Amino acid sequence: MSVTAEKREDPIGCSDHVTEAWELKERIREAEGVLQQRRGFFTDAYRRATCHLLFEDDELVAFASARRDGYILFLAVSPDARGRNYGERLVAEVAENHRTVTCHARTTNENAIGFYKHLGFEIKRHIDSYYEDGGDAYYLKLGENSLRDRLSDFMRG
């Protein structure tokens, strides 16, 4: 069965889909213990970013929020929609519009770290107590050249 995702975008300053994004983020947080931001922080950051959203049958299944400098604030894919290359597609959207793409990932979030490394992100540094709860983070940066070409394949596909 083939599923087609509809792409939508909330530009900087727009929060049309912030409630749906918050609810998806919270479902993932409850199930996996990641994406632990407070509501006010999340909403403010969402409004300061360009948010790329993917919908299936009018249900938000994935989103990425990126600042003007290409820093990915949030990347979330519904567990039910994983395996459909939505994460790759969203990172490709960000890479298409920015010279550099960076993010942080919790050092204990092996799934996220594996995903980012698969795409060609490199760990640039370890940051102690980065998160509000005292958790450590890695700062990651997308590698150059051939990877950008590979990601642009997701845009065409």
C-alpha positions in Angstrom: 0.0 0.0 0.0 1.4 3.3 -1.1 0.8 6.4 1.1 1.2 9.9 -0.2 2.1 12.6 2.2 0.9 16.2 1.6 3.5 18.8 2.3 2.5 22.0 4.1 4.5 24.8 5.6 4.1 27.3 8.4 6.5 30.1 7.6 8.3 32.1 10.3 5.7 33.9 12.5 2.9 31.5 11.5 1.5 29.0 14.0 -1.4 27.5 12.1 -0.4 23.9 12.9 1.4 24.4 16.3 -1.3 22.6 18.2 -1.1 19.5 15.9 2.7 19.6 16.1 2.6 19.9 19.9 0.2 16.9 20.1 2.4 14.8 17.9 5.5 15.7 19.9 3.8 14.8 23.1 2.7 11.4 21.8 6.3 10.7 21.0 7.5 12.1 24.4 5.1 9.8 26.3 6.0 6.7 24.3 9.8 7.3 23.9 10.9 9.8 26.6 12.3 12.3 24.1 11.3 15.7 22.9 10.7 16.9 26.4 10.2 20.6 25.9 7.7 22.7 27.8 4.7 24.0 25.9 5.7 27.7 26.1 9.2 27.0 24.9 7.9 24.8 22.1 5.3 27.3 20.9 7.8 30.2 20.9 10.4 28.2 19.0 7.8 27.0 16.5 6.8 30.6 15.7 10.4 31.6 15.2 11.1 28.8 12.7 10.0 27.7 9.3 8.0 24.5 9.9 7.8 21.8 7.3 4.9 19.5 7.8 3.7 16.2 6.3 0.1 15.1 6.5 -1.6 11.9 5.6 -5.4 12.2 5.2 -5.3 15.6 7.0 -3.4 14.1 10.0 0.0 15.5 10.9 2.5 12.6 10.8 5.8 14.4 10.7 7.3 17.9 11.0 10.6 19.7 11.1 11.1 23.2 12.5 14.2 25.0 11.3 15.6 28.5 12.2 16.8 30.9 9.6 20.4 29.6 10.0 19.5 26.0 9.2 19.4 24.8 12.8 16.7 22.1 13.2 14.9 22.9 16.4 12.5 19.9 16.2 12.2 16.9 14.1 9.4 14.4 14.8 7.9 11.5 12.9 4.9 9.6 14.2 5.9 6.0 15.1 3.1 4.8 12.8 4.6 6.7 9.9 8.3 5.7 10.3 9.9 3.8 7.5 8.4 6.0 4.8 11.5 8.3 4.5 9.6 11.3 6.1 12.5 12.2 8.3 14.9 12.2 5.4 12.5 14.2 3.3 12.1 16.8 6.0 15.9 17.1 6.5 16.2 17.4 2.8 13.7 20.3 2.8 15.9 22.1 5.4 19.1 21.3 3.5 17.6 22.6 0.2 17.1 26.0 1.8 20.3 26.4 3.9 24.0 26.3 3.4 24.5 24.5 6.7 22.2 22.2 8.6 22.8 21.6 12.3 21.0 20.2 15.4 21.4 18.8 18.8 20.5 15.3 19.9 20.3 13.8 23.3 23.4 11.5 23.8 21.1 8.7 25.0 18.8 8.9 22.0 20.4 6.2 19.9 17.7 6.2 17.3 18.1 9.9 16.6 21.9 9.7 16.5 21.8 6.7 14.2 19.3 8.5 11.9 21.4 11.6 11.7 24.6 9.7 11.1 22.9 7.7 8.4 22.1 11.0 6.6 25.7 12.1 7.0 25.6 14.3 10.1 28.8 14.4 12.0 29.1 14.8 15.8 31.0 18.1 16.3 30.9 18.2 20.1 29.5 16.8 23.3 27.7 19.3 25.6 27.3 18.4 29.3 23.9 19.2 30.9 22.5 20.8 27.7 18.9 19.9 28.4 16.8 21.4 31.2 16.7 18.0 33.0 20.5 17.9 33.0 20.8 15.5 30.0 23.9 15.7 27.7 23.7 16.5 24.0 25.7 16.1 20.9 25.9 19.0 18.5 25.7 17.6 14.9 26.4 19.1 11.5 25.4 17.8 8.1 28.5 16.9 6.1 29.1 18.7 2.8 28.9 17.9 -1.0 27.9 14.3 -1.9 25.4 14.0 1.0 23.6 17.2 0.0 23.2 15.5 -3.5 21.8 12.4 -1.8 19.4 14.4 0.3 18.1 16.3 -2.8 17.2 12.8 -4.2 14.6 12.7 -1.4 13.2 16.0 -2.6 12.7 14.6 -6.1 11.3 11.3 -4.9 
